[in-house]
Amino acid sequence: MLRPARLVIADLDAHGRSAVVADGPAPEVRESPAWPGAGVTLLWRSPAEAHHNADYSASESSLSPLPGGTTLMMWQLPPQAELNLLSSEERLRAQRPRMQISDRPPVAPSHPGMHATPTLDYVIVIRGEITLILEHGEVTLGPGDTVVDRGVRHAWENRGSEPSLCAIVNVDAPGWAAGRGGVRED
């Protein structure tokens, strides 16, 4: 089960004063049907120029930011040991990326979750540990560690013993796709 998240939105009230305009459970939780305990809670999705008192908190259609916009999510990933209990077909389905910009196969090391997106991503580890796997190398991160992903091919694994929890901000950045996220000229 995904960890519940509370969303508090501060904005201008009807009199133009700062106020809490929403306070409650996050509006959209997407648990992976292929891997229980893995998934995201979409907290916020907005265009670059949001208007006061507009509800940009969730979208049923996509986890990608709107053009010129952002998304804010909490991401939970169970330990790899739990994934290894699934059949090989279930593992592939569970690791399949939801978003990617290139159909080109990844360069070694091959990983079923390798993907790239046309976004600039800030990933902040809140709890547990997570390993960022790149085409050349990998790094294990713990609470407080932050990744700035500039649209490059990558995959994630939780090699720890507890579910990891990360905060993610995706910024629409279609320019990162050219030459960065797997669309190369070589």
Summary of the structure (lengths in Angstrom):
residues: 186
radius of gyration: 17.4
end to end distance: 43.0
largest distance: 57.6
contacts: 517
relative contact order: 0.18
helix: 9%
strand: 39%
